[in-house]
Amino acid sequence: MASPMKFLQKFKPIFWDYRPGNSGPFKSLFNFRSLWKRRVLLLVCVALGPLISLAIFNHMVTRHDTEKEIYLRTARLVSNTKRTVSFFLEKRKLALDFVVQHHPFEKITDAEHLKILFSDLNATIGGFTDLGLITTAGDQFRYYGPYDLQGKNYVDEPWFHEVMEKGLYFSEVFRGFRDTPHLVIAIKYKLNDTFYIFRATIDTKRFNQLISEVELIGNGDAFLINHQGILQTSTRSHGLALESIKLPIPEYSEHTAVFEVDDVDGERYVIGYAYLPDTPFILMITEQKSVLMAPWLKTQIVIISFVAFGVIGILLAIYFVATHLVTQIFVADQKRVQTLHEVEHTSRLASIGRLAAGVAHEINNPLAIINEKAGLTKDILTYGQQTDQTTKLISQIDSILASVERCGNITKRLLGFARHLEVNIIKVNIEAIIEDVLGFLTKEAEYRSIQVTVKVDENIPEIETDRGKMQQVFLNLINNAFAAMQDGGSLDIRVRRRVQNKITITVTDDGSGIPEADLKRIYEPFFSTKTKKGGTGLGLSITYGLVQELGGTMDVQSVVGVGTQFIINLPLTQENKD
Amino acid sequence: MRILLVDDEQELVSTLAERLSMRGIDADWACSGEEALEKAGRQNYDLAVLDVKMPRISGLEVKAEMEMIQPELRYIFMTGHGSANDFYSGSSDAKTVGYLIKPVNIDILIGKIKEALSG
């Protein structure tokens, strides 16, 4: 199993195992696996839908037409055979009629003349086994044929009563006194005011031959049964004459009919049948449906094979086209994400650069103190006017050390800000982060008389987040607020816990506000209203992305001339991320 | 000759004043613009050395106020910012005799003071 799997691995698209969660604040625009599946599904529907529909339609229509053709052909065959059989029996009945009508009673009852009549009938029409004359008492007083039936009495035979009643009788095939299968035509005549029955036996071999001459496909069968389902002629696969047929007896129909049925072995048959009028016979033609449908099936297999090869070809083409397209998008998107990561880094450095002026000022002040203290120390040693020089010098050195520490803290804070480009989730004190960021901006706030208020509710715990990214978020928001405010403005930063598993941070300024038309676009990359003042248009876009990456949400409310409020909701733990 | 040093860093301004005093220059100091104006209202100075950026009242604003109190006063500005814009965006009139970047070299400062008072 390992080998085929290894082979299939080669066809796995490069984006298949890509997880969007790894892409940082600038997430991929697409779920590539889902995109690929949707493209494949769409292409499969468009390309294969019509083909498969056509194949199914063709299958159904041709099957229906073939079955219809089989039914018509079977019905036609039954009709023709019915006419043949009926004609065979009718011709013999008319011949007997002719004999009785055109021969005097004395001649018919004469044994020698009966023999001549028998010979003449077989010579012209054929198919007669014997001839006999029977009285209304059932006695066969004249007989010519191969059996010893002279003087036999038929008064107890059912056919005798039927012919006496109806005047005409076609018997079923039966064994009778001769103990061999045969059938009889009996006609009642009135001769010299006395009723007689003229009876002829039909040669069943001739009868069987007539039926068996029907041209059938495969192992099809044509035969007669009586109304009780007893075979009247022998069959190829449904039994011998006088056996019971294993197929159901067709219900009476005035016309030729066709139906399908399964035999006891589960083989499906197409059966055409017709009730022969004035006889006890039902003509049946049976053919195996599988044999009849074989040519159609053969054609279908060819068509289905073509369709199957077509489908495989199309599926392969779809796979390669969809994979190629989505891979192109994936590669482009990866480049986009990578570029935006670089932009984020650049923006981060740019924001540090913007801080540089303030930082330089902050460092220059303690440096100036160091300079003066060192200078004073030198002055004391040079001018030597102080009586208690040691105390004075220690005081100067302490001051120098304190100023050096002050510089160190500033540089550490700056360095701490530049680090941590990758996500590093730790527990942090949100107030400490705010103070950290404000540390860079306190002097600017002081010089511009901007009132900065920070209020953090007491029930705010440490939250699981990325320290560097949160610093960036606050720096961007506070920088934006400072840019929007006039000197003497006020900035309010509040941290609350409105719901159990989240904190809400609001940064509110009383600056110029954002026009409503711009509000919808402020998170778009490169959208800026401060381009002339050095804005890149990435600050809020990056801030929004960072908040999202940390599992939070960010909203803004602003009124022109009144101020702007940014509302950030952050989860307490990364498990609570939406 | 009496000069007034003004900077929001008390340690800086007091030490600088002490060092100037050791060099024979009578230097007074103030930790904010308000204190500087208050002192200028009480006594006369020949020269004011002002930090540009200070909370509430900047060095430039202090100069503007002082000009009304002591019109003859001359000025030297100090700044922690390394940008020339901070120097020249303010007043560049004849009464402003110099701009110095922190940390200030005391000899240069004394040179500027002498230059200002001699002119």
Interface residues (C-beta under 8 A of the other chain):
Chain A: A357 A360 H361 E362 N364 N365 L367 A368 I369 I370 N371 E372 K373 G375 L376 D379 Y383 Q385 S399 K443 E446 Y447 S449
Chain B: E9 E11 L12 T15 L16 E18 R19 M22 K53 M54 P55 R56 S58 G80 H81 G82 S83 I101 K102 P103 V104 I106
